[in-house]
Amino acid sequence: MPTYQYKNLETGELYEFKQGMRDDPFTHHPETGQPIKRILSRPGIAFRGSGFYVTDSRKSEGGSSDSGGSSGKGGE
């Protein structure tokens, strides 16, 4: 179950609740009844280092696997 962050609209206090992805967001704190609102937060992952760009995954010029690729369409 994902964890969602909520903010108390009166005091500004932050809470975290585990809910199902299809559950409706809380509008009131389950224990105190105070009005709350779900807020967006940053994801818990960070992409660092090389290997996250299109050019990083391509093969070098000398090791092309496409050599002779157009010869298969000669019968058209």
PDB file of N, H, CA, C and O in Angstrom:
ATOM      1  N   MET A   1       0.839  -1.189   0.000  1.00  0.00           N
ATOM      2  CA  MET A   1       0.000   0.000   0.000  1.00  0.00           C
ATOM      3  C   MET A   1       0.880   1.248   0.000  1.00  0.00           C
ATOM      4  O   MET A   1       1.844   1.332   0.762  1.00  0.00           O
ATOM      5  N   PRO A   2       0.553   2.206  -0.845  1.00  0.00           N
ATOM      6  CA  PRO A   2       1.334   3.442  -0.862  1.00  0.00           C
ATOM      7  C   PRO A   2       1.047   4.325   0.355  1.00  0.00           C
ATOM      8  O   PRO A   2      -0.015   4.242   0.970  1.00  0.00           O
ATOM      9  N   THR A   3       2.008   5.155   0.674  1.00  0.00           N
ATOM     10  H   THR A   3       2.871   5.222   0.174  1.00  0.00           H
ATOM     11  CA  THR A   3       1.869   6.107   1.768  1.00  0.00           C
ATOM     12  C   THR A   3       1.625   7.488   1.187  1.00  0.00           C
ATOM     13  O   THR A   3       2.379   7.946   0.328  1.00  0.00           O
ATOM     14  N   TYR A   4       0.579   8.151   1.648  1.00  0.00           N
ATOM     15  H   TYR A   4      -0.033   7.779   2.345  1.00  0.00           H
ATOM     16  CA  TYR A   4       0.239   9.488   1.172  1.00  0.00           C
ATOM     17  C   TYR A   4       0.439  10.495   2.283  1.00  0.00           C
ATOM     18  O   TYR A   4       0.266  10.186   3.462  1.00  0.00           O
ATOM     19  N   GLN A   5       0.805  11.701   1.891  1.00  0.00           N
ATOM     20  H   GLN A   5       0.945  11.951   0.933  1.00  0.00           H
ATOM     21  CA  GLN A   5       1.046  12.761   2.863  1.00  0.00           C
ATOM     22  C   GLN A   5      -0.148  13.715   2.861  1.00  0.00           C
ATOM     23  O   GLN A   5      -0.649  14.103   1.805  1.00  0.00           O
ATOM     24  N   TYR A   6      -0.589  14.081   4.053  1.00  0.00           N
ATOM     25  H   TYR A   6      -0.182  13.766   4.910  1.00  0.00           H
ATOM     26  CA  TYR A   6      -1.725  14.976   4.238  1.00  0.00           C
ATOM     27  C   TYR A   6      -1.306  16.159   5.100  1.00  0.00           C
ATOM     28  O   TYR A   6      -0.393  16.060   5.919  1.00  0.00           O
ATOM     29  N   LYS A   7      -1.996  17.287   4.897  1.00  0.00           N
ATOM     30  H   LYS A   7      -2.737  17.368   4.231  1.00  0.00           H
ATOM     31  CA  LYS A   7      -1.718  18.487   5.676  1.00  0.00           C
ATOM     32  C   LYS A   7      -2.997  18.931   6.371  1.00  0.00           C
ATOM     33  O   LYS A   7      -4.065  18.991   5.762  1.00  0.00           O
ATOM     34  N   ASN A   8      -2.869  19.242   7.658  1.00  0.00           N
ATOM     35  H   ASN A   8      -2.002  19.194   8.153  1.00  0.00           H
ATOM     36  CA  ASN A   8      -3.988  19.761   8.433  1.00  0.00           C
ATOM     37  C   ASN A   8      -4.248  21.189   7.961  1.00  0.00           C
ATOM     38  O   ASN A   8      -3.341  22.021   7.976  1.00  0.00           O
ATOM     39  N   LEU A   9      -5.480  21.479   7.542  1.00  0.00           N
ATOM     40  H   LEU A   9      -6.217  20.804   7.529  1.00  0.00           H
ATOM     41  CA  LEU A   9      -5.800  22.796   7.000  1.00  0.00           C
ATOM     42  C   LEU A   9      -5.847  23.885   8.063  1.00  0.00           C
ATOM     43  O   LEU A   9      -5.733  25.068   7.740  1.00  0.00           O
ATOM     44  N   GLU A  10      -6.012  23.503   9.319  1.00  0.00           N
ATOM     45  H   GLU A  10      -6.104  22.542   9.581  1.00  0.00           H
ATOM     46  CA  GLU A  10      -6.091  24.502  10.391  1.00  0.00           C
ATOM     47  C   GLU A  10      -4.726  24.779  11.018  1.00  0.00           C
ATOM     48  O   GLU A  10      -4.380  25.935  11.261  1.00  0.00           O
ATOM     49  N   THR A  11      -3.951  23.731  11.280  1.00  0.00           N
ATOM     50  H   THR A  11      -4.232  22.792  11.082  1.00  0.00           H
ATOM     51  CA  THR A  11      -2.682  23.904  12.003  1.00  0.00           C
ATOM     52  C   THR A  11      -1.449  23.806  11.104  1.00  0.00           C
ATOM     53  O   THR A  11      -0.369  24.248  11.494  1.00  0.00           O
ATOM     54  N   GLY A  12      -1.597  23.230   9.902  1.00  0.00           N
ATOM     55  H   GLY A  12      -2.475  22.870   9.585  1.00  0.00           H
ATOM     56  CA  GLY A  12      -0.456  23.053   9.007  1.00  0.00           C
ATOM     57  C   GLY A  12       0.369  21.808   9.306  1.00  0.00           C
ATOM     58  O   GLY A  12       1.381  21.566   8.649  1.00  0.00           O
ATOM     59  N   GLU A  13      -0.051  21.018  10.288  1.00  0.00           N
ATOM     60  H   GLU A  13      -0.873  21.216  10.822  1.00  0.00           H
ATOM     61  CA  GLU A  13       0.667  19.805  10.662  1.00  0.00           C
ATOM     62  C   GLU A  13       0.580  18.777   9.527  1.00  0.00           C
ATOM     63  O   GLU A  13      -0.444  18.673   8.852  1.00  0.00           O
ATOM     64  N   LEU A  14       1.664  18.020   9.326  1.00  0.00           N
ATOM     65  H   LEU A  14       2.496  18.104   9.875  1.00  0.00           H
ATOM     66  CA  LEU A  14       1.721  17.014   8.267  1.00  0.00           C
ATOM     67  C   LEU A  14       1.519  15.621   8.843  1.00  0.00           C
ATOM     68  O   LEU A  14       1.990  15.311   9.937  1.00  0.00           O
ATOM     69  N   TYR A  15       0.803  14.780   8.082  1.00  0.00           N
ATOM     70  H   TYR A  15       0.421  15.032   7.193  1.00  0.00           H
ATOM     71  CA  TYR A  15       0.534  13.398   8.478  1.00  0.00           C
ATOM     72  C   TYR A  15       0.835  12.482   7.304  1.00  0.00           C
ATOM     73  O   TYR A  15       0.831  12.918   6.153  1.00  0.00           O
ATOM     74  N   GLU A  16       1.093  11.227   7.589  1.00  0.00           N
ATOM     75  H   GLU A  16       1.096  10.873   8.524  1.00  0.00           H
ATOM     76  CA  GLU A  16       1.246  10.206   6.562  1.00  0.00           C
ATOM     77  C   GLU A  16       0.275   9.076   6.859  1.00  0.00           C
ATOM     78  O   GLU A  16       0.182   8.597   7.989  1.00  0.00           O
ATOM     79  N   PHE A  17      -0.454   8.654   5.816  1.00  0.00           N
ATOM     80  H   PHE A  17      -0.378   9.043   4.898  1.00  0.00           H
ATOM     81  CA  PHE A  17      -1.404   7.559   5.940  1.00  0.00           C
ATOM     82  C   PHE A  17      -1.168   6.564   4.825  1.00  0.00           C
ATOM     83  O   PHE A  17      -0.881   6.946   3.690  1.00  0.00           O
ATOM     84  N   LYS A  18      -1.289   5.291   5.147  1.00  0.00           N
ATOM     85  H   LYS A  18      -1.522   4.981   6.069  1.00  0.00           H
ATOM     86  CA  LYS A  18      -1.220   4.243   4.128  1.00  0.00           C
ATOM     87  C   LYS A  18      -2.638   3.996   3.624  1.00  0.00           C
ATOM     88  O   LYS A  18      -3.558   3.734   4.398  1.00  0.00           O
ATOM     89  N   GLN A  19      -2.785   4.085   2.305  1.00  0.00           N
ATOM     90  H   GLN A  19      -2.037   4.297   1.676  1.00  0.00           H
ATOM     91  CA  GLN A  19      -4.079   3.879   1.668  1.00  0.00           C
ATOM     92  C   GLN A  19      -3.887   3.102   0.386  1.00  0.00           C
ATOM     93  O   GLN A  19      -2.797   3.087  -0.186  1.00  0.00           O
ATOM     94  N   GLY A  20      -4.943   2.462  -0.061  1.00  0.00           N
ATOM     95  H   GLY A  20      -5.829   2.474   0.403  1.00  0.00           H
ATOM     96  CA  GLY A  20      -4.928   1.828  -1.358  1.00  0.00           C
ATOM     97  C   GLY A  20      -4.957   2.881  -2.456  1.00  0.00           C
ATOM     98  O   GLY A  20      -5.453   3.988  -2.247  1.00  0.00           O
ATOM     99  N   MET A  21      -4.428   2.540  -3.618  1.00  0.00           N
ATOM    100  H   MET A  21      -4.024   1.641  -3.787  1.00  0.00           H
ATOM    101  CA  MET A  21      -4.362   3.509  -4.712  1.00  0.00           C
ATOM    102  C   MET A  21      -5.747   3.920  -5.204  1.00  0.00           C
ATOM    103  O   MET A  21      -5.919   5.023  -5.721  1.00  0.00           O
ATOM    104  N   ARG A  22      -6.715   3.057  -5.050  1.00  0.00           N
ATOM    105  H   ARG A  22      -6.575   2.160  -4.629  1.00  0.00           H
ATOM    106  CA  ARG A  22      -8.071   3.352  -5.531  1.00  0.00           C
ATOM    107  C   ARG A  22      -8.966   3.958  -4.459  1.00  0.00           C
ATOM    108  O   ARG A  22     -10.114   4.304  -4.738  1.00  0.00           O
ATOM    109  N   ASP A  23      -8.458   4.090  -3.240  1.00  0.00           N
ATOM    110  H   ASP A  23      -7.526   3.809  -3.014  1.00  0.00           H
ATOM    111  CA  ASP A  23      -9.248   4.680  -2.157  1.00  0.00           C
ATOM    112  C   ASP A  23      -9.390   6.180  -2.368  1.00  0.00           C
ATOM    113  O   ASP A  23      -8.488   6.835  -2.889  1.00  0.00           O
ATOM    114  N   ASP A  24     -10.531   6.711  -1.959  1.00  0.00           N
ATOM    115  H   ASP A  24     -11.265   6.179  -1.536  1.00  0.00           H
ATOM    116  CA  ASP A  24     -10.723   8.157  -2.013  1.00  0.00           C
ATOM    117  C   ASP A  24      -9.826   8.821  -0.970  1.00  0.00           C
ATOM    118  O   ASP A  24      -9.601   8.261   0.104  1.00  0.00           O
ATOM    119  N   PRO A  25      -9.310  10.022  -1.286  1.00  0.00           N
ATOM    120  CA  PRO A  25      -8.465  10.704  -0.293  1.00  0.00           C
ATOM    121  C   PRO A  25      -9.289  11.134   0.921  1.00  0.00           C
ATOM    122  O   PRO A  25     -10.478  11.432   0.817  1.00  0.00           O
ATOM    123  N   PHE A  26      -8.620  11.157   2.072  1.00  0.00           N
ATOM    124  H   PHE A  26      -7.653  10.914   2.157  1.00  0.00           H
ATOM    125  CA  PHE A  26      -9.282  11.607   3.292  1.00  0.00           C
ATOM    126  C   PHE A  26      -9.575  13.102   3.190  1.00  0.00           C
ATOM    127  O   PHE A  26      -8.793  13.853   2.605  1.00  0.00           O
ATOM    128  N   THR A  27     -10.696  13.532   3.757  1.00  0.00           N
ATOM    129  H   THR A  27     -11.331  12.923   4.232  1.00  0.00           H
ATOM    130  CA  THR A  27     -11.003  14.957   3.865  1.00  0.00           C
ATOM    131  C   THR A  27     -10.954  15.411   5.321  1.00  0.00           C
ATOM    132  O   THR A  27     -10.840  16.601   5.613  1.00  0.00           O
ATOM    133  N   HIS A  28     -11.044  14.432   6.232  1.00  0.00           N
ATOM    134  H   HIS A  28     -11.137  13.465   5.995  1.00  0.00           H
ATOM    135  CA  HIS A  28     -10.948  14.709   7.664  1.00  0.00           C
ATOM    136  C   HIS A  28     -10.039  13.669   8.300  1.00  0.00           C
ATOM    137  O   HIS A  28     -10.016  12.512   7.880  1.00  0.00           O
ATOM    138  N   HIS A  29      -9.293  14.085   9.310  1.00  0.00           N
ATOM    139  H   HIS A  29      -9.312  15.025   9.652  1.00  0.00           H
ATOM    140  CA  HIS A  29      -8.392  13.182  10.024  1.00  0.00           C
ATOM    141  C   HIS A  29      -9.221  12.051  10.629  1.00  0.00           C
ATOM    142  O   HIS A  29     -10.229  12.319  11.283  1.00  0.00           O
ATOM    143  N   PRO A  30      -8.817  10.776  10.426  1.00  0.00           N
ATOM    144  CA  PRO A  30      -9.616   9.654  10.925  1.00  0.00           C
ATOM    145  C   PRO A  30      -9.804   9.629  12.443  1.00  0.00           C
ATOM    146  O   PRO A  30     -10.805   9.102  12.930  1.00  0.00           O
ATOM    147  N   GLU A  31      -8.853  10.192  13.199  1.00  0.00           N
ATOM    148  H   GLU A  31      -8.040  10.620  12.804  1.00  0.00           H
ATOM    149  CA  GLU A  31      -8.950  10.142  14.659  1.00  0.00           C
ATOM    150  C   GLU A  31      -9.501  11.430  15.267  1.00  0.00           C
ATOM    151  O   GLU A  31     -10.316  11.379  16.188  1.00  0.00           O
ATOM    152  N   THR A  32      -9.060  12.591  14.756  1.00  0.00           N
ATOM    153  H   THR A  32      -8.398  12.633  14.008  1.00  0.00           H
ATOM    154  CA  THR A  32      -9.455  13.858  15.367  1.00  0.00           C
ATOM    155  C   THR A  32     -10.629  14.527  14.671  1.00  0.00           C
ATOM    156  O   THR A  32     -11.321  15.341  15.282  1.00  0.00           O
ATOM    157  N   GLY A  33     -10.869  14.197  13.392  1.00  0.00           N
ATOM    158  H   GLY A  33     -10.307  13.535  12.896  1.00  0.00           H
ATOM    159  CA  GLY A  33     -11.968  14.811  12.652  1.00  0.00           C
ATOM    160  C   GLY A  33     -11.646  16.172  12.072  1.00  0.00           C
ATOM    161  O   GLY A  33     -12.515  16.802  11.469  1.00  0.00           O
ATOM    162  N   GLN A  34     -10.407  16.647  12.240  1.00  0.00           N
ATOM    163  H   GLN A  34      -9.701  16.135  12.730  1.00  0.00           H
ATOM    164  CA  GLN A  34     -10.029  17.947  11.697  1.00  0.00           C
ATOM    165  C   GLN A  34      -9.879  17.858  10.172  1.00  0.00           C
ATOM    166  O   GLN A  34      -9.516  16.808   9.641  1.00  0.00           O
ATOM    167  N   PRO A  35     -10.161  18.962   9.473  1.00  0.00           N
ATOM    168  CA  PRO A  35     -10.054  18.934   8.003  1.00  0.00           C
ATOM    169  C   PRO A  35      -8.604  18.801   7.549  1.00  0.00           C
ATOM    170  O   PRO A  35      -7.721  19.510   8.032  1.00  0.00           O
ATOM    171  N   ILE A  36      -8.374  17.883   6.615  1.00  0.00           N
ATOM    172  H   ILE A  36      -9.091  17.307   6.223  1.00  0.00           H
ATOM    173  CA  ILE A  36      -7.044  17.665   6.050  1.00  0.00           C
ATOM    174  C   ILE A  36      -7.153  17.584   4.534  1.00  0.00           C
ATOM    175  O   ILE A  36      -8.238  17.402   3.980  1.00  0.00           O
ATOM    176  N   LYS A  37      -6.005  17.725   3.874  1.00  0.00           N
ATOM    177  H   LYS A  37      -5.124  17.873   4.324  1.00  0.00           H
ATOM    178  CA  LYS A  37      -5.950  17.658   2.420  1.00  0.00           C
ATOM    179  C   LYS A  37      -4.709  16.898   2.003  1.00  0.00           C
ATOM    180  O   LYS A  37      -3.632  17.103   2.563  1.00  0.00           O
ATOM    181  N   ARG A  38      -4.856  16.011   1.010  1.00  0.00           N
ATOM    182  H   ARG A  38      -5.731  15.845   0.555  1.00  0.00           H
ATOM    183  CA  ARG A  38      -3.703  15.267   0.495  1.00  0.00           C
ATOM    184  C   ARG A  38      -2.818  16.232  -0.294  1.00  0.00           C
ATOM    185  O   ARG A  38      -3.314  17.032  -1.087  1.00  0.00           O
ATOM    186  N   ILE A  39      -1.514  16.150  -0.072  1.00  0.00           N
ATOM    187  H   ILE A  39      -1.111  15.500   0.572  1.00  0.00           H
ATOM    188  CA  ILE A  39      -0.574  17.010  -0.787  1.00  0.00           C
ATOM    189  C   ILE A  39       0.382  16.137  -1.598  1.00  0.00           C
ATOM    190  O   ILE A  39       0.623  14.975  -1.272  1.00  0.00           O
ATOM    191  N   LEU A  40       0.906  16.721  -2.641  1.00  0.00           N
ATOM    192  H   LEU A  40       0.710  17.665  -2.906  1.00  0.00           H
ATOM    193  CA  LEU A  40       1.877  16.018  -3.470  1.00  0.00           C
ATOM    194  C   LEU A  40       3.252  16.116  -2.837  1.00  0.00           C
ATOM    195  O   LEU A  40       3.626  17.147  -2.279  1.00  0.00           O
ATOM    196  N   SER A  41       3.988  15.040  -2.932  1.00  0.00           N
ATOM    197  H   SER A  41       3.685  14.202  -3.386  1.00  0.00           H
ATOM    198  CA  SER A  41       5.357  15.040  -2.421  1.00  0.00           C
ATOM    199  C   SER A  41       6.267  14.412  -3.463  1.00  0.00           C
ATOM    200  O   SER A  41       5.804  13.774  -4.408  1.00  0.00           O
ATOM    201  N   ARG A  42       7.538  14.598  -3.280  1.00  0.00           N
ATOM    202  H   ARG A  42       7.914  15.116  -2.511  1.00  0.00           H
ATOM    203  CA  ARG A  42       8.516  14.044  -4.218  1.00  0.00           C
ATOM    204  C   ARG A  42       8.557  12.524  -4.121  1.00  0.00           C
ATOM    205  O   ARG A  42       8.359  11.959  -3.046  1.00  0.00           O
ATOM    206  N   PRO A  43       8.814  11.869  -5.244  1.00  0.00           N
ATOM    207  CA  PRO A  43       8.957  10.410  -5.169  1.00  0.00           C
ATOM    208  C   PRO A  43      10.225  10.032  -4.419  1.00  0.00           C
ATOM    209  O   PRO A  43      11.147  10.839  -4.305  1.00  0.00           O
ATOM    210  N   GLY A  44      10.271   8.831  -3.919  1.00  0.00           N
ATOM    211  H   GLY A  44       9.522   8.176  -4.011  1.00  0.00           H
ATOM    212  CA  GLY A  44      11.403   8.378  -3.121  1.00  0.00           C
ATOM    213  C   GLY A  44      12.541   7.780  -3.920  1.00  0.00           C
ATOM    214  O   GLY A  44      13.290   6.955  -3.398  1.00  0.00           O
ATOM    215  N   ILE A  45      12.692   8.183  -5.196  1.00  0.00           N
ATOM    216  H   ILE A  45      12.083   8.853  -5.620  1.00  0.00           H
ATOM    217  CA  ILE A  45      13.785   7.664  -6.015  1.00  0.00           C
ATOM    218  C   ILE A  45      14.566   8.827  -6.601  1.00  0.00           C
ATOM    219  O   ILE A  45      14.029   9.919  -6.780  1.00  0.00           O
ATOM    220  N   ALA A  46      15.819   8.591  -6.894  1.00  0.00           N
ATOM    221  H   ALA A  46      16.256   7.703  -6.749  1.00  0.00           H
ATOM    222  CA  ALA A  46      16.667   9.603  -7.530  1.00  0.00           C
ATOM    223  C   ALA A  46      17.528   8.910  -8.578  1.00  0.00           C
ATOM    224  O   ALA A  46      18.184   7.909  -8.290  1.00  0.00           O
ATOM    225  N   PHE A  47      17.521   9.445  -9.790  1.00  0.00           N
ATOM    226  H   PHE A  47      16.988  10.258 -10.024  1.00  0.00           H
ATOM    227  CA  PHE A  47      18.329   8.887 -10.867  1.00  0.00           C
ATOM    228  C   PHE A  47      19.660   9.627 -10.886  1.00  0.00           C
ATOM    229  O   PHE A  47      19.712  10.824 -11.169  1.00  0.00           O
ATOM    230  N   ARG A  48      20.726   8.908 -10.583  1.00  0.00           N
ATOM    231  H   ARG A  48      20.684   7.935 -10.353  1.00  0.00           H
ATOM    232  CA  ARG A  48      22.060   9.507 -10.562  1.00  0.00           C
ATOM    233  C   ARG A  48      23.007   8.632 -11.349  1.00  0.00           C
ATOM    234  O   ARG A  48      22.804   7.425 -11.479  1.00  0.00           O
ATOM    235  N   GLY A  49      24.031   9.251 -11.865  1.00  0.00           N
ATOM    236  H   GLY A  49      24.196  10.232 -11.759  1.00  0.00           H
ATOM    237  CA  GLY A  49      25.034   8.503 -12.611  1.00  0.00           C
ATOM    238  C   GLY A  49      24.698   8.402 -14.083  1.00  0.00           C
ATOM    239  O   GLY A  49      23.705   8.966 -14.542  1.00  0.00           O
ATOM    240  N   SER A  50      25.519   7.690 -14.815  1.00  0.00           N
ATOM    241  H   SER A  50      26.326   7.232 -14.442  1.00  0.00           H
ATOM    242  CA  SER A  50      25.296   7.557 -16.250  1.00  0.00           C
ATOM    243  C   SER A  50      24.336   6.403 -16.519  1.00  0.00           C
ATOM    244  O   SER A  50      24.048   5.594 -15.637  1.00  0.00           O
ATOM    245  N   GLY A  51      23.853   6.346 -17.744  1.00  0.00           N
ATOM    246  H   GLY A  51      24.087   7.003 -18.460  1.00  0.00           H
ATOM    247  CA  GLY A  51      22.970   5.263 -18.128  1.00  0.00           C
ATOM    248  C   GLY A  51      21.512   5.659 -18.194  1.00  0.00           C
ATOM    249  O   GLY A  51      20.652   4.797 -18.381  1.00  0.00           O
ATOM    250  N   PHE A  52      21.208   6.933 -18.048  1.00  0.00           N
ATOM    251  H   PHE A  52      21.906   7.633 -17.896  1.00  0.00           H
ATOM    252  CA  PHE A  52      19.824   7.373 -18.061  1.00  0.00           C
ATOM    253  C   PHE A  52      19.508   8.258 -19.256  1.00  0.00           C
ATOM    254  O   PHE A  52      18.469   8.917 -19.276  1.00  0.00           O
ATOM    255  N   TYR A  53      20.376   8.283 -20.238  1.00  0.00           N
ATOM    256  H   TYR A  53      21.220   7.747 -20.221  1.00  0.00           H
ATOM    257  CA  TYR A  53      20.157   9.071 -21.435  1.00  0.00           C
ATOM    258  C   TYR A  53      20.089   8.150 -22.638  1.00  0.00           C
ATOM    259  O   TYR A  53      20.653   7.056 -22.612  1.00  0.00           O
ATOM    260  N   VAL A  54      19.406   8.575 -23.689  1.00  0.00           N
ATOM    261  H   VAL A  54      18.947   9.464 -23.709  1.00  0.00           H
ATOM    262  CA  VAL A  54      19.259   7.768 -24.894  1.00  0.00           C
ATOM    263  C   VAL A  54      20.619   7.471 -25.501  1.00  0.00           C
ATOM    264  O   VAL A  54      20.848   6.361 -25.983  1.00  0.00           O
ATOM    265  N   THR A  55      21.517   8.432 -25.487  1.00  0.00           N
ATOM    266  H   THR A  55      21.331   9.333 -25.096  1.00  0.00           H
ATOM    267  CA  THR A  55      22.823   8.240 -26.110  1.00  0.00           C
ATOM    268  C   THR A  55      23.701   7.274 -25.328  1.00  0.00           C
ATOM    269  O   THR A  55      24.648   6.727 -25.892  1.00  0.00           O
ATOM    270  N   ASP A  56      23.422   7.047 -24.058  1.00  0.00           N
ATOM    271  H   ASP A  56      22.652   7.492 -23.599  1.00  0.00           H
ATOM    272  CA  ASP A  56      24.229   6.124 -23.260  1.00  0.00           C
ATOM    273  C   ASP A  56      23.969   4.670 -23.611  1.00  0.00           C
ATOM    274  O   ASP A  56      24.837   3.824 -23.399  1.00  0.00           O
ATOM    275  N   SER A  57      22.805   4.365 -24.137  1.00  0.00           N
ATOM    276  H   SER A  57      22.100   5.053 -24.309  1.00  0.00           H
ATOM    277  CA  SER A  57      22.475   2.971 -24.400  1.00  0.00           C
ATOM    278  C   SER A  57      22.780   2.544 -25.839  1.00  0.00           C
ATOM    279  O   SER A  57      22.645   1.367 -26.172  1.00  0.00           O
ATOM    280  N   ARG A  58      23.180   3.470 -26.679  1.00  0.00           N
ATOM    281  H   ARG A  58      23.290   4.426 -26.409  1.00  0.00           H
ATOM    282  CA  ARG A  58      23.466   3.122 -28.068  1.00  0.00           C
ATOM    283  C   ARG A  58      24.850   2.518 -28.205  1.00  0.00           C
ATOM    284  O   ARG A  58      25.770   2.837 -27.452  1.00  0.00           O
ATOM    285  N   LYS A  59      24.972   1.632 -29.191  1.00  0.00           N
ATOM    286  H   LYS A  59      24.224   1.372 -29.803  1.00  0.00           H
ATOM    287  CA  LYS A  59      26.260   1.004 -29.452  1.00  0.00           C
ATOM    288  C   LYS A  59      27.165   1.970 -30.204  1.00  0.00           C
ATOM    289  O   LYS A  59      26.699   2.939 -30.804  1.00  0.00           O
ATOM    290  N   SER A  60      28.461   1.694 -30.163  1.00  0.00           N
ATOM    291  H   SER A  60      28.839   0.907 -29.676  1.00  0.00           H
ATOM    292  CA  SER A  60      29.419   2.553 -30.864  1.00  0.00           C
ATOM    293  C   SER A  60      29.277   2.366 -32.367  1.00  0.00           C
ATOM    294  O   SER A  60      28.641   1.414 -32.820  1.00  0.00           O
ATOM    295  N   GLU A  61      29.866   3.272 -33.140  1.00  0.00           N
ATOM    296  H   GLU A  61      30.382   4.045 -32.772  1.00  0.00           H
ATOM    297  CA  GLU A  61      29.776   3.253 -34.600  1.00  0.00           C
ATOM    298  C   GLU A  61      30.310   1.957 -35.199  1.00  0.00           C
ATOM    299  O   GLU A  61      29.736   1.455 -36.166  1.00  0.00           O
ATOM    300  N   GLY A  62      31.380   1.405 -34.659  1.00  0.00           N
ATOM    301  H   GLY A  62      31.846   1.812 -33.874  1.00  0.00           H
ATOM    302  CA  GLY A  62      32.010   0.213 -35.223  1.00  0.00           C
ATOM    303  C   GLY A  62      31.229  -1.058 -34.988  1.00  0.00           C
ATOM    304  O   GLY A  62      31.375  -2.002 -35.766  1.00  0.00           O
ATOM    305  N   GLY A  63      30.413  -1.134 -33.964  1.00  0.00           N
ATOM    306  H   GLY A  63      30.295  -0.368 -33.332  1.00  0.00           H
ATOM    307  CA  GLY A  63      29.721  -2.372 -33.621  1.00  0.00           C
ATOM    308  C   GLY A  63      28.259  -2.343 -33.989  1.00  0.00           C
ATOM    309  O   GLY A  63      27.425  -2.791 -33.202  1.00  0.00           O
ATOM    310  N   SER A  64      27.918  -1.837 -35.148  1.00  0.00           N
ATOM    311  H   SER A  64      28.596  -1.473 -35.787  1.00  0.00           H
ATOM    312  CA  SER A  64      26.528  -1.720 -35.569  1.00  0.00           C
ATOM    313  C   SER A  64      25.940  -3.090 -35.872  1.00  0.00           C
ATOM    314  O   SER A  64      26.583  -3.903 -36.535  1.00  0.00           O
ATOM    315  N   SER A  65      24.743  -3.355 -35.403  1.00  0.00           N
ATOM    316  H   SER A  65      24.220  -2.694 -34.864  1.00  0.00           H
ATOM    317  CA  SER A  65      24.079  -4.617 -35.666  1.00  0.00           C
ATOM    318  C   SER A  65      23.120  -4.502 -36.842  1.00  0.00           C
ATOM    319  O   SER A  65      22.461  -5.481 -37.194  1.00  0.00           O
ATOM    320  N   ASP A  66      23.027  -3.309 -37.466  1.00  0.00           N
ATOM    321  H   ASP A  66      23.562  -2.514 -37.181  1.00  0.00           H
ATOM    322  CA  ASP A  66      22.114  -3.085 -38.568  1.00  0.00           C
ATOM    323  C   ASP A  66      22.778  -3.277 -39.928  1.00  0.00           C
ATOM    324  O   ASP A  66      22.168  -2.920 -40.936  1.00  0.00           O
ATOM    325  N   SER A  67      23.970  -3.809 -40.013  1.00  0.00           N
ATOM    326  H   SER A  67      24.465  -4.099 -39.195  1.00  0.00           H
ATOM    327  CA  SER A  67      24.657  -3.927 -41.300  1.00  0.00           C
ATOM    328  C   SER A  67      23.884  -4.864 -42.217  1.00  0.00           C
ATOM    329  O   SER A  67      23.570  -5.997 -41.853  1.00  0.00           O
ATOM    330  N   GLY A  68      23.583  -4.366 -43.414  1.00  0.00           N
ATOM    331  H   GLY A  68      23.838  -3.446 -43.709  1.00  0.00           H
ATOM    332  CA  GLY A  68      22.857  -5.171 -44.396  1.00  0.00           C
ATOM    333  C   GLY A  68      21.365  -5.255 -44.095  1.00  0.00           C
ATOM    334  O   GLY A  68      20.697  -6.173 -44.570  1.00  0.00           O
ATOM    335  N   GLY A  69      20.842  -4.340 -43.335  1.00  0.00           N
ATOM    336  H   GLY A  69      21.385  -3.594 -42.950  1.00  0.00           H
ATOM    337  CA  GLY A  69      19.428  -4.386 -42.967  1.00  0.00           C
ATOM    338  C   GLY A  69      18.509  -4.110 -44.131  1.00  0.00           C
ATOM    339  O   GLY A  69      17.375  -4.589 -44.133  1.00  0.00           O
ATOM    340  N   SER A  70      18.953  -3.348 -45.133  1.00  0.00           N
ATOM    341  H   SER A  70      19.875  -2.959 -45.132  1.00  0.00           H
ATOM    342  CA  SER A  70      18.068  -3.035 -46.245  1.00  0.00           C
ATOM    343  C   SER A  70      18.063  -4.153 -47.291  1.00  0.00           C
ATOM    344  O   SER A  70      17.243  -4.114 -48.209  1.00  0.00           O
ATOM    345  N   SER A  71      18.940  -5.138 -47.183  1.00  0.00           N
ATOM    346  H   SER A  71      19.606  -5.170 -46.438  1.00  0.00           H
ATOM    347  CA  SER A  71      18.997  -6.199 -48.190  1.00  0.00           C
ATOM    348  C   SER A  71      17.820  -7.156 -48.062  1.00  0.00           C
ATOM    349  O   SER A  71      17.544  -7.910 -48.995  1.00  0.00           O
ATOM    350  N   GLY A  72      17.123  -7.146 -46.937  1.00  0.00           N
ATOM    351  H   GLY A  72      17.347  -6.533 -46.179  1.00  0.00           H
ATOM    352  CA  GLY A  72      15.988  -8.044 -46.750  1.00  0.00           C
ATOM    353  C   GLY A  72      14.745  -7.592 -47.475  1.00  0.00           C
ATOM    354  O   GLY A  72      13.789  -8.360 -47.586  1.00  0.00           O
ATOM    355  N   LYS A  73      14.726  -6.334 -47.986  1.00  0.00           N
ATOM    356  H   LYS A  73      15.503  -5.710 -47.896  1.00  0.00           H
ATOM    357  CA  LYS A  73      13.549  -5.812 -48.659  1.00  0.00           C
ATOM    358  C   LYS A  73      13.742  -5.731 -50.163  1.00  0.00           C
ATOM    359  O   LYS A  73      13.054  -4.952 -50.824  1.00  0.00           O
ATOM    360  N   GLY A  74      14.632  -6.490 -50.708  1.00  0.00           N
ATOM    361  H   GLY A  74      15.190  -7.123 -50.171  1.00  0.00           H
ATOM    362  CA  GLY A  74      14.938  -6.413 -52.127  1.00  0.00           C
ATOM    363  C   GLY A  74      13.829  -6.959 -52.999  1.00  0.00           C
ATOM    364  O   GLY A  74      13.806  -6.634 -54.186  1.00  0.00           O
ATOM    365  N   GLY A  75      12.917  -7.760 -52.502  1.00  0.00           N
ATOM    366  H   GLY A  75      12.936  -8.024 -51.538  1.00  0.00           H
ATOM    367  CA  GLY A  75      11.897  -8.371 -53.313  1.00  0.00           C
ATOM    368  C   GLY A  75      10.662  -7.531 -53.499  1.00  0.00           C
ATOM    369  O   GLY A  75       9.707  -7.993 -54.123  1.00  0.00           O
ATOM    370  N   GLU A  76      10.634  -6.283 -52.975  1.00  0.00           N
ATOM    371  H   GLU A  76      11.410  -5.907 -52.469  1.00  0.00           H
ATOM    372  CA  GLU A  76       9.426  -5.462 -53.093  1.00  0.00           C
ATOM    373  C   GLU A  76       9.363  -4.714 -54.380  1.00  0.00           C
ATOM    374  O   GLU A  76       8.404  -3.982 -54.622  1.00  0.00           O
TER     375      GLU A  76
END
